[in-house]
Amino acid sequence: MNQPIRLSPTSGLNLYNECPRCFWMQYNKGVHRPRGIFPSLPGGMDEVIKKYFDKFRGSKKGLPPELVGKVDGKLMPDLKLMNEWRNWRTGMEYHDKKNNAVLFGALDDCLLEGNTYIPLDYKTRGYPPGTVEESQRYYGTQLDSYALLLWANGYKVAPYAYLVYYYPQEVSENGVVKFNVEPKKLEVSPKRVKGLFEEALRCLAGPMPPHHTECIYCCWNAELKEFD
């Protein structure tokens, strides 16, 4: 029996959104885009923020104080389950048996309001976030995917999710960096990402897509061939 195609929101569907040709080459031919040095600071911040949030899990307010009154619900109290969801090896999956494919992902966190689950993702950056529309454009597929994963695993999911942005404000004495914290509420749709997932699978089953004029990798390759 053939192994199922496994796609994640970030390295799979976002890549498809950026360039179907690069996506097709990666999953069908094992040819990946060139990678530069991966910055370690965002990953380190992610781990620190998770530990910080966990301090308030199950508390009376159920949230870090800077988010009280700014987001709905409280942090999901079950830390053991949350840690499973945070790991892509043990996290939730959506199975498309018809196409023999799996969508998997790892949530940063999740809010709970009554019996409704609300995905939450942390983002660190060097400057304040833009509009909700900009956040939706860059991170909408990721949050849609988390909503689909929750729904597919039997959880009632809200029609929205949160991005919580952390960006530096100043450096004080002893090198302590103060961060601003700004949540953004984004609309999510499991149905929308399900359609995108199926579209991406059809791409993989078909011929190699044409050169993408807005993809810097495709453009570099085309220019190199022309130069040669």
KAVENQUI-V296907 format. One record per residue. N is the residue number from 1. PHI is phi in whole degrees, -180 to 180 (none if undefined). OMEGA is omega as a letter, one per 40 degrees, with the letter a starting at -180 (* if undefined). Layout:
n=N phi=PHI omega=OMEGA
n=N phi=PHI omega=OMEGA
This chain:
n=1 phi=none omega=a
n=2 phi=-67 omega=i
n=3 phi=-69 omega=a
n=4 phi=-68 omega=i
n=5 phi=-72 omega=a
n=6 phi=-116 omega=i
n=7 phi=-123 omega=i
n=8 phi=-108 omega=i
n=9 phi=-63 omega=a
n=10 phi=-84 omega=a
n=11 phi=-83 omega=a
n=12 phi=-108 omega=a
n=13 phi=-69 omega=i
n=14 phi=-65 omega=i
n=15 phi=-64 omega=i
n=16 phi=-61 omega=i
n=17 phi=-61 omega=a
n=18 phi=-73 omega=a
n=19 phi=-162 omega=i
n=20 phi=-58 omega=a
n=21 phi=-67 omega=i
n=22 phi=-62 omega=i
n=23 phi=-61 omega=i
n=24 phi=-61 omega=a
n=25 phi=-64 omega=a
n=26 phi=-67 omega=a
n=27 phi=-87 omega=i
n=28 phi=-95 omega=a
n=29 phi=-120 omega=a
n=30 phi=71 omega=i
n=31 phi=-98 omega=a
n=32 phi=-97 omega=i
n=33 phi=-61 omega=i
n=34 phi=-60 omega=a
n=35 phi=-118 omega=i
n=36 phi=-88 omega=i
n=37 phi=-71 omega=a
n=38 phi=-82 omega=a
n=39 phi=-68 omega=a
n=40 phi=-88 omega=a
n=41 phi=-62 omega=a
n=42 phi=-59 omega=i
n=43 phi=-66 omega=i
n=44 phi=-65 omega=i
n=45 phi=-63 omega=a
n=46 phi=-59 omega=i
n=47 phi=-66 omega=i
n=48 phi=-65 omega=a
n=49 phi=-66 omega=i
n=50 phi=-58 omega=i
n=51 phi=-63 omega=i
n=52 phi=-64 omega=i
n=53 phi=-61 omega=a
n=54 phi=-63 omega=i
n=55 phi=-64 omega=a
n=56 phi=-102 omega=a
n=57 phi=-69 omega=a
n=58 phi=84 omega=i
n=59 phi=-77 omega=a
n=60 phi=-60 omega=i
n=61 phi=-84 omega=i
n=62 phi=70 omega=a
n=63 phi=-149 omega=i
n=64 phi=-59 omega=a
n=65 phi=-58 omega=a
n=66 phi=-73 omega=i
n=67 phi=-107 omega=a
n=68 phi=-62 omega=a
n=69 phi=83 omega=a
n=70 phi=-111 omega=i
n=71 phi=-134 omega=i
n=72 phi=-86 omega=i
n=73 phi=77 omega=i
n=74 phi=-129 omega=i
n=75 phi=-60 omega=i
n=76 phi=-53 omega=a
n=77 phi=-72 omega=a
n=78 phi=-80 omega=a
n=79 phi=-68 omega=i
n=80 phi=-61 omega=i
n=81 phi=-68 omega=i
n=82 phi=-61 omega=i
n=83 phi=-66 omega=i
n=84 phi=-66 omega=i
n=85 phi=-67 omega=a
n=86 phi=-77 omega=a
n=87 phi=-104 omega=a
n=88 phi=-64 omega=i
n=89 phi=-77 omega=a
n=90 phi=-117 omega=a
n=91 phi=-75 omega=a
n=92 phi=-74 omega=i
n=93 phi=-136 omega=i
n=94 phi=-114 omega=a
n=95 phi=-104 omega=i
n=96 phi=-104 omega=a
n=97 phi=-68 omega=a
n=98 phi=-61 omega=a
n=99 phi=-101 omega=a
n=100 phi=51 omega=a
n=101 phi=-141 omega=a
n=102 phi=-133 omega=i
n=103 phi=-106 omega=a
n=104 phi=-131 omega=i
n=105 phi=-166 omega=a
n=106 phi=-124 omega=i
n=107 phi=-78 omega=i
n=108 phi=-72 omega=a
n=109 phi=-161 omega=a
n=110 phi=-153 omega=i
n=111 phi=-97 omega=i
n=112 phi=-132 omega=i
n=113 phi=-125 omega=a
n=114 phi=66 omega=i
n=115 phi=-110 omega=a
n=116 phi=-107 omega=a
n=117 phi=-100 omega=a
n=118 phi=-128 omega=i
n=119 phi=-61 omega=i
n=120 phi=-138 omega=a
n=121 phi=-131 omega=i
n=122 phi=-90 omega=i
n=123 phi=-135 omega=i
n=124 phi=-110 omega=a
n=125 phi=-155 omega=a
n=126 phi=-92 omega=a
n=127 phi=-154 omega=a
n=128 phi=-61 omega=i
n=129 phi=-70 omega=i
n=130 phi=-86 omega=a
n=131 phi=-78 omega=i
n=132 phi=-61 omega=i
n=133 phi=-62 omega=i
n=134 phi=-67 omega=i
n=135 phi=-62 omega=i
n=136 phi=-62 omega=a
n=137 phi=-66 omega=a
n=138 phi=-86 omega=a
n=139 phi=-122 omega=a
n=140 phi=-61 omega=a
n=141 phi=-63 omega=i
n=142 phi=-62 omega=a
n=143 phi=-71 omega=i
n=144 phi=-57 omega=a
n=145 phi=-64 omega=i
n=146 phi=-63 omega=i
n=147 phi=-64 omega=i
n=148 phi=-64 omega=a
n=149 phi=-61 omega=i
n=150 phi=-63 omega=a
n=151 phi=-61 omega=a
n=152 phi=-66 omega=i
n=153 phi=-101 omega=i
n=154 phi=89 omega=a
n=155 phi=-100 omega=i
n=156 phi=-76 omega=a
n=157 phi=-116 omega=i
n=158 phi=-71 omega=i
n=159 phi=-82 omega=i
n=160 phi=-150 omega=i
n=161 phi=-144 omega=a
n=162 phi=-124 omega=i
n=163 phi=-105 omega=i
n=164 phi=-114 omega=a
n=165 phi=-89 omega=i
n=166 phi=-118 omega=i
n=167 phi=-142 omega=a
n=168 phi=-69 omega=i
n=169 phi=-107 omega=a
n=170 phi=-164 omega=i
n=171 phi=-111 omega=a
n=172 phi=-104 omega=a
n=173 phi=-56 omega=a
n=174 phi=66 omega=i
n=175 phi=73 omega=i
n=176 phi=-78 omega=a
n=177 phi=-93 omega=i
n=178 phi=-95 omega=a
n=179 phi=-110 omega=i
n=180 phi=-85 omega=i
n=181 phi=-125 omega=a
n=182 phi=-138 omega=i
n=183 phi=-83 omega=i
n=184 phi=-127 omega=a
n=185 phi=-98 omega=a
n=186 phi=-118 omega=i
n=187 phi=-72 omega=i
n=188 phi=-127 omega=a
n=189 phi=-145 omega=i
n=190 phi=-58 omega=a
n=191 phi=-63 omega=a
n=192 phi=-64 omega=a
n=193 phi=-75 omega=i
n=194 phi=-62 omega=i
n=195 phi=-64 omega=i
n=196 phi=-65 omega=i
n=197 phi=-60 omega=i
n=198 phi=-67 omega=i
n=199 phi=-64 omega=i
n=200 phi=-64 omega=i
n=201 phi=-67 omega=i
n=202 phi=-65 omega=i
n=203 phi=-61 omega=a
n=204 phi=-66 omega=a
n=205 phi=-80 omega=a
n=206 phi=-101 omega=i
n=207 phi=-72 omega=i
n=208 phi=-61 omega=i
n=209 phi=-64 omega=a
n=210 phi=-70 omega=i
n=211 phi=-53 omega=a
n=212 phi=-93 omega=a
n=213 phi=-68 omega=a
n=214 phi=-102 omega=i
n=215 phi=-91 omega=a
n=216 phi=-66 omega=i
n=217 phi=-73 omega=i
n=218 phi=-63 omega=a
n=219 phi=-64 omega=i
n=220 phi=-62 omega=a
n=221 phi=-65 omega=a
n=222 phi=-66 omega=i
n=223 phi=-68 omega=i
n=224 phi=-65 omega=i
n=225 phi=-62 omega=a
n=226 phi=-66 omega=i
n=227 phi=-67 omega=i
n=228 phi=-63 omega=*
